[in-house]
């Protein structure tokens, strides 16, 4: 027995050749939340942020998400195919985005923004990371609606048969990720940031939290068919998550051993 996968058309509506998809709408929801939350934080007394700075930071971050996510997907998951077909990098119509690549893109955007605005890299990172989990939650729901990135086969009562996943019931791992990497991680960051913290510690908690959640959930998510499991037990997602765990833990320890100016704004 398995739960029936909800029949939701990935396309909300079409106008001529143009189609509006749920997945694209989820990206917009994530960006809209980030804009609202960032402006809410900037409006607090002595936040050190202006609306113009928030607008510029979000613009840089969106570029980082899109460019980093696409480049990361191609290099991490489709590198051999990319060597044979270099133009595949630009075939965004075929899908393919990597969160880990997007993270590297956002980190690059933070460095550029902090350098051009003469702000602390760590304080900018602390300002950005609480904006991310809701976007992750929305994006994973988009994956679920698309019936993609499903989990490994299982007999748990909430298993589902996905239209593109064969006849066997599988873990709805997209929903696991939406819950833990999205909702739970947002709550952790919100509670942690309610008190002033050493600069860099909030970003560290994000990296550590996401890395741990993603590493664990990968045991329920079907590995990429063309990559499989490396050494028979670890997936590419887990390999890419390990540096986040180590980096996040190291950043937290460094922040508390060598305190930086605390964030003026609270969540």
NUFI-970597 format. One line per 10 residues: for each residue x, y, z of N, C-alpha, C. Coordinates in steps of 0.2 Angstrom, whole numbers, plus 5000, padded with zeros to 4 digits. Layout:
BEGIN
X/Y/Z/X/Y/Z/X/Y/Z; ...
end
This chain:
BEGIN
5004/4994/5000/5000/5000/5000/5004/5006/5000; 5002/5011/4996/5006/5018/4996/5001/5023/4995; 5003/5029/4997/4999/5035/4996/4999/5037/4989; 4993/5040/4987/4993/5041/4980/4996/5048/4979; 5000/5049/4974/5003/5055/4972/4998/5060/4970; 4998/5066/4973/4993/5071/4970/4994/5073/4963; 4989/5073/4959/4989/5075/4952/4989/5082/4951; 4994/5085/4952/4995/5093/4951/4998/5094/4945; 4995/5098/4940/4999/5100/4934/5004/5105/4936; 5011/5103/4934/5016/5108/4935/5015/5115/4932
5011/5115/4927/5010/5121/4924/5003/5124/4926; 5004/5130/4929/4998/5134/4932/4993/5136/4927; 4996/5140/4922/4992/5142/4916/4997/5144/4911; 4994/5144/4904/4998/5146/4899/4995/5151/4895; 4999/5155/4892/4997/5161/4888/5001/5160/4881; 4998/5157/4876/5002/5156/4870/5008/5151/4871; 5014/5153/4869/5019/5149/4870/5022/5149/4877; 5020/5154/4881/5023/5155/4888/5019/5151/4893; 5022/5148/4898/5019/5144/4903/5021/5147/4910; 5017/5147/4915/5019/5149/4921/5018/5142/4925
5024/5140/4928/5025/5134/4932/5025/5135/4939; 5023/5130/4943/5023/5130/4950/5030/5131/4953; 5035/5128/4949/5042/5128/4952/5044/5135/4951; 5043/5139/4946/5045/5145/4945/5041/5150/4950; 5035/5148/4952/5031/5152/4957/5034/5151/4964; 5037/5145/4965/5040/5144/4972/5046/5148/4972; 5050/5149/4967/5056/5154/4967/5054/5161/4969; 5048/5163/4966/5046/5170/4967/5044/5171/4974; 5040/5165/4977/5038/5166/4984/5044/5166/4988; 5049/5162/4987/5056/5163/4991/5059/5169/4991
5059/5172/4985/5062/5179/4984/5058/5184/4987; 5051/5184/4987/5047/5189/4990/5048/5189/4997; 5048/5183/5000/5049/5182/5007/5056/5185/5009; 5061/5184/5006/5068/5186/5007/5067/5194/5007; 5064/5197/5002/5064/5204/5002/5060/5207/5008; 5054/5204/5009/5050/5206/5015/5054/5206/5022; 5057/5200/5023/5061/5199/5029/5067/5204/5030; 5071/5204/5024/5077/5209/5024/5075/5216/5026; 5070/5218/5022/5067/5225/5024/5065/5226/5031; 5061/5221/5033/5059/5221/5040/5065/5222/5045
5070/5218/5044/5076/5218/5048/5080/5225/5047; 5080/5228/5041/5084/5234/5040/5080/5240/5043; 5073/5239/5044/5069/5245/5047/5070/5245/5054; 5073/5241/5058/5074/5241/5065/5079/5246/5067; 5078/5249/5072/5083/5255/5075/5090/5252/5075; 5095/5256/5072/5102/5255/5072/5104/5248/5069; 5100/5246/5064/5101/5240/5060/5108/5241/5056; 5109/5247/5054/5115/5247/5050/5114/5246/5043; 5108/5245/5041/5106/5243/5034/5101/5248/5031; 5101/5250/5025/5096/5254/5022/5093/5250/5017
5087/5253/5014/5083/5249/5009/5087/5248/5003; 5091/5253/5001/5095/5253/4995/5100/5247/4996; 5103/5247/5001/5108/5241/5002/5105/5234/5002; 5099/5234/5005/5095/5228/5005/5093/5226/4998; 5091/5231/4994/5090/5229/4987/5096/5227/4983; 5101/5230/4984/5108/5228/4980/5110/5221/4983; 5109/5220/4989/5112/5213/4992/5107/5208/4989; 5101/5209/4989/5096/5204/4986/5097/5203/4978; 5099/5208/4975/5100/5207/4968/5107/5203/4967; 5112/5205/4970/5118/5201/4970/5117/5194/4972
5113/5193/4977/5112/5186/4980/5108/5182/4974; 5103/5185/4971/5099/5181/4966/5103/5179/4960; 5108/5184/4958/5113/5182/4953/5117/5176/4955; 5119/5176/4962/5123/5171/4964/5119/5164/4964; 5113/5164/4966/5109/5158/4966/5108/5155/4959; 5106/5160/4955/5105/5157/4948/5111/5155/4944; 5117/5159/4944/5123/5157/4941/5126/5152/4945; 5127/5152/4951/5130/5147/4955/5127/5140/4955; 5120/5141/4955/5116/5135/4955/5117/5131/4949; 5117/5135/4943/5117/5131/4937/5124/5129/4935
5129/5133/4937/5136/5131/4936/5138/5125/4940; 5136/5125/4947/5137/5120/4951/5134/5113/4949; 5128/5114/4947/5124/5108/4944/5128/5104/4939; 5130/5108/4934/5134/5106/4928/5140/5103/4930; 5144/5106/4935/5151/5104/4937/5150/5098/4941; 5146/5098/4946/5145/5093/4951/5142/5087/4949; 5136/5088/4944/5132/5082/4943/5132/5080/4935; 5135/5084/4931/5134/5083/4924/5141/5085/4920; 5147/5084/4924/5153/5086/4921/5155/5083/4915; 5154/5076/4915/5157/5072/4909/5152/5074/4903
5146/5075/4904/5142/5077/4899/5143/5084/4896; 5145/5089/4901/5147/5096/4899/5154/5096/4895; 5158/5091/4896/5164/5091/4892/5163/5089/4885; 5158/5085/4884/5156/5083/4877/5152/5088/4874; 5148/5092/4878/5143/5097/4876/5143/5103/4880; 5149/5107/4879/5150/5113/4883/5144/5118/4883; 5140/5118/4878/5134/5123/4877/5128/5121/4882; 5129/5115/4885/5124/5112/4890/5124/5117/4896; 5129/5120/4897/5129/5125/4903/5124/5130/4902; 5122/5132/4896/5117/5137/4895/5110/5134/4893
5109/5128/4893/5103/5125/4892/5099/5125/4898; 5097/5130/4901/5093/5131/4907/5086/5128/4906; 5084/5128/4900/5077/5125/4898/5077/5118/4900; 5082/5115/4900/5082/5107/4902/5083/5106/4909; 5083/5112/4913/5083/5111/4921/5089/5109/4923; 5090/5109/4930/5096/5107/4933/5099/5113/4937; 5098/5113/4944/5101/5118/4948/5104/5114/4954; 5109/5116/4957/5112/5113/4963/5112/5118/4969; 5109/5116/4974/5109/5121/4980/5116/5122/4982; 5121/5117/4982/5128/5118/4985/5131/5123/4980
5130/5123/4973/5132/5128/4969/5129/5135/4970; 5123/5135/4971/5120/5141/4973/5123/5144/4979; 5124/5140/4984/5127/5143/4990/5134/5146/4989; 5138/5143/4985/5145/5146/4983/5144/5152/4979; 5138/5153/4975/5137/5159/4972/5135/5164/4976; 5131/5163/4981/5129/5168/4986/5135/5170/4991; 5139/5165/4992/5145/5167/4996/5149/5172/4992; 5150/5171/4986/5153/5175/4981/5150/5182/4981; 5143/5182/4981/5140/5188/4981/5141/5192/4987; 5141/5189/4993/5142/5192/4999/5149/5195/5000
5154/5192/4997/5161/5195/4997/5161/5201/4993; 5158/5201/4987/5158/5207/4982/5154/5212/4986; 5148/5211/4988/5144/5216/4992/5148/5219/4997; 5150/5215/5002/5154/5217/5008/5160/5222/5006; 5163/5220/5001/5169/5223/4999/5168/5230/4996; 5162/5230/4991/5160/5236/4988/5157/5241/4993; 5154/5239/4998/5150/5243/5003/5154/5244/5010; 5160/5241/5010/5164/5241/5016/5161/5239/5022; 5158/5233/5021/5154/5230/5027/5158/5224/5029; 5157/5221/5035/5160/5215/5037/5157/5209/5033
5161/5205/5031/5159/5199/5027/5154/5195/5032; 5156/5194/5038/5153/5190/5043/5146/5193/5045; 5146/5199/5045/5139/5203/5047/5134/5202/5041; 5137/5203/5035/5133/5202/5029/5130/5195/5029; 5135/5190/5030/5132/5183/5030/5127/5182/5035; 5128/5185/5041/5123/5184/5046/5116/5187/5044; 5116/5192/5040/5110/5195/5038/5107/5191/5033; 5111/5188/5029/5108/5184/5023/5105/5178/5025; 5108/5174/5029/5106/5167/5029/5099/5165/5032; 5096/5170/5036/5089/5168/5038/5084/5169/5033
5087/5172/5027/5082/5173/5021/5082/5167/5017; 5086/5162/5018/5087/5156/5014/5082/5151/5015; 5081/5148/5021/5077/5142/5022/5070/5142/5019; 5066/5148/5020/5060/5148/5017/5060/5147/5009; 5065/5150/5006/5066/5149/4999/5067/5141/4998; 5071/5138/5002/5072/5131/5001/5065/5127/5002; 5062/5129/5007/5055/5126/5008/5051/5126/5002; 5050/5132/4999/5046/5133/4993/5049/5129/4987; 5055/5129/4987/5059/5126/4981/5057/5118/4981; 5058/5115/4987/5057/5108/4988/5049/5106/4987
5045/5110/4989/5038/5109/4987/5037/5109/4979; 5041/5114/4976/5041/5114/4969/5043/5107/4966; 5049/5105/4969/5051/5098/4966/5046/5093/4967; 5042/5093/4973/5037/5088/4974/5031/5088/4969; 5029/5094/4968/5024/5095/4963/5026/5093/4956; 5032/5094/4954/5035/5091/4948/5036/5084/4948; 5036/5081/4954/5037/5074/4954/5044/5072/4953; 5049/5076/4955/5056/5075/4954/5060/5074/4960; 5066/5072/4960/5070/5071/4966/5067/5067/4971; 5064/5062/4969/5060/5058/4974/5065/5053/4978
5063/5050/4983/5067/5046/4987/5068/5039/4985; 5071/5035/4990/5073/5028/4989/5066/5024/4990; 5066/5018/4988/5060/5014/4989/5060/5012/4996; 5054/5011/4998/5052/5010/5005/5045/5007/5006; 5044/5004/5012/5037/5002/5014/5034/5006/5019; 5036/5012/5021/5033/5016/5026/5026/5018/5024; 5022/5019/5029/5015/5020/5028/5014/5026/5023; 5018/5031/5023/5017/5037/5019/5021/5037/5013; 5023/5031/5011/5027/5031/5004/5022/5032/4999; 5025/5035/4993/5021/5037/4987/5024/5033/4981
5020/5032/4976/5022/5030/4969/5022/5036/4965; 5028/5038/4963/5029/5044/4959/5028/5043/4952; 5025/5047/4948/5024/5046/4941/5030/5044/4937; 5036/5047/4939/5042/5046/4935/5047/5041/4939; 5045/5038/4944/5049/5034/4949/5048/5027/4948; 5044/5025/4943/5043/5017/4943/5037/5015/4947; 5036/5009/4947/5030/5006/4951/5031/5005/4958; 5037/5006/4961/5038/5005/4968/5037/5011/4972; 5034/5010/4978/5033/5016/4983/5040/5019/4985; 5040/5025/4986/5046/5029/4988/5045/5034/4993
5051/5036/4997/5050/5041/5002/5049/5048/4998; 5044/5052/5001/5043/5058/4998/5049/5063/5001; 5055/5062/4999/5061/5065/5002/5061/5073/5000; 5057/5075/4995/5057/5082/4994/5053/5085/5000; 5048/5082/5003/5045/5085/5009/5049/5084/5015; 5053/5079/5016/5058/5079/5021/5062/5085/5021; 5065/5086/5015/5069/5092/5014/5066/5099/5016; 5060/5099/5013/5056/5105/5014/5055/5107/5022; 5053/5101/5025/5052/5102/5033/5059/5104/5036; 5064/5100/5035/5070/5100/5040/5074/5106/5037
5076/5106/5031/5080/5111/5028/5077/5118/5027; 5070/5118/5027/5066/5124/5026/5063/5126/5033; 5058/5123/5035/5054/5126/5041/5059/5125/5048; 5061/5119/5049/5065/5118/5055/5071/5123/5055; 5075/5123/5050/5081/5127/5050/5079/5134/5051; 5074/5137/5048/5072/5144/5049/5070/5145/5056; 5067/5141/5059/5065/5141/5067/5071/5142/5071; 5076/5137/5069/5083/5137/5073/5086/5144/5072; 5087/5146/5066/5090/5153/5065/5086/5158/5068; 5080/5158/5068/5076/5164/5071/5077/5164/5078
5077/5158/5082/5077/5158/5089/5085/5160/5091; 5089/5157/5087/5096/5159/5089/5098/5166/5088; 5095/5169/5083/5097/5176/5081/5093/5181/5085; 5088/5179/5090/5084/5184/5094/5089/5187/5099; 5095/5184/5101/5099/5188/5105/5105/5190/5101; 5109/5195/5103/5115/5197/5100/5120/5191/5100; 5123/5190/5094/5128/5185/5093/5134/5187/5090; 5140/5184/5091/5146/5186/5088/5145/5186/5080; 5148/5190/5077/5147/5190/5069/5150/5184/5066; 5146/5181/5062/5148/5175/5059/5145/5169/5062
5143/5169/5068/5140/5163/5071/5133/5161/5068; 5129/5166/5066/5123/5164/5063/5124/5161/5056; 5128/5163/5052/5130/5160/5046/5133/5153/5048; 5137/5152/5053/5139/5146/5055/5134/5141/5056; 5129/5143/5060/5123/5139/5062/5120/5137/5056; 5119/5141/5051/5115/5139/5045/5119/5134/5041; 5126/5135/5040/5130/5130/5036/5130/5123/5040; 5131/5123/5047/5130/5117/5050/5124/5114/5050; 5118/5118/5051/5112/5115/5051/5110/5112/5044; 5111/5116/5039/5109/5113/5032/5113/5107/5031
5120/5107/5032/5124/5102/5030/5122/5095/5034; 5120/5096/5040/5118/5090/5044/5111/5087/5042; 5107/5092/5041/5100/5089/5038/5101/5086/5031; 5104/5090/5027/5105/5087/5020/5109/5080/5020; 5114/5080/5024/5118/5073/5024/5113/5068/5026; 5109/5069/5032/5105/5064/5034/5099/5062/5029; 5096/5067/5026/5091/5066/5022/5093/5062/5015; 5099/5063/5013/5102/5059/5007/5101/5052/5008; 5101/5049/5014/5100/5042/5015/5093/5040/5013; 5088/5045/5012/5081/5043/5010/5080/5045/5003
5085/5049/5000/5084/5052/4993/5087/5047/4988; 5084/5046/4983/5087/5042/4978/5093/5045/4975; 5099/5042/4974/5105/5045/4971/5104/5046/4964; 5108/5051/4961/5107/5052/4954/5109/5046/4950; 5105/5044/4946/5106/5037/4942/5113/5037/4939; 5115/5042/4936/5122/5042/4932/5128/5043/4937; 5127/5044/4943/5132/5045/4948/5132/5039/4953; 5126/5037/4955/5125/5032/4960/5129/5034/4967; 5131/5029/4971/5134/5030/4977/5142/5029/4976; 5145/5034/4979/5153/5034/4978/5155/5029/4984
5159/5024/4982/5162/5019/4986/5156/5015/4989; 5150/5015/4986/5145/5011/4988/5141/5013/4994; 5143/5019/4997/5139/5021/5003/5138/5029/5003; 5141/5033/4999/5140/5040/5000/5138/5043/4994; 5133/5048/4994/5131/5051/4988/5134/5058/4987; 5134/5061/4981/5137/5067/4979/5134/5072/4984; 5127/5072/4985/5125/5077/4990/5128/5077/4997; 5129/5071/4999/5133/5070/5006/5140/5073/5005; 5143/5071/5000/5150/5074/4999/5150/5081/4999; 5146/5084/4996/5145/5092/4995/5143/5095/5002
5140/5091/5006/5137/5093/5012/5142/5093/5018; 5147/5089/5017/5152/5088/5023/5156/5095/5024; 5158/5098/5018/5162/5104/5019/5158/5109/5023; 5151/5109/5022/5147/5114/5025/5146/5113/5032; 5146/5106/5034/5146/5104/5041/5153/5107/5045; 5158/5105/5042/5165/5107/5044/5166/5114/5045; 5164/5118/5039/5165/5125/5039/5160/5128/5044; 5154/5126/5044/5149/5129/5049/5152/5128/5056; 5154/5122/5058/5156/5121/5065/5162/5125/5066; 5167/5126/5061/5173/5130/5062/5171/5137/5063
5166/5140/5059/5165/5147/5059/5162/5148/5066; 5157/5144/5069/5154/5145/5075/5160/5145/5081; 5164/5141/5081/5170/5140/5086/5174/5147/5085; 5176/5149/5079/5180/5155/5078/5176/5161/5080; 5170/5161/5079/5166/5167/5081/5166/5168/5088; 5165/5163/5092/5165/5163/5099/5172/5164/5103; 5177/5161/5099/5184/5161/5102/5187/5168/5101; 5185/5171/5095/5188/5178/5093/5181/5182/5092; 5178/5184/5097/5172/5188/5096/5172/5194/5091; 5168/5195/5087/5167/5200/5082/5162/5205/5084
5161/5211/5081/5155/5215/5083/5149/5212/5082; 5144/5212/5087/5138/5208/5087/5133/5212/5082; 5129/5208/5080/5123/5211/5075/5119/5215/5079; 5118/5221/5077/5113/5226/5080/5106/5224/5079; 5104/5221/5073/5097/5219/5072/5096/5212/5075; 5090/5212/5077/5088/5205/5080/5082/5202/5075; 5082/5196/5075/5076/5192/5071/5070/5194/5074
end
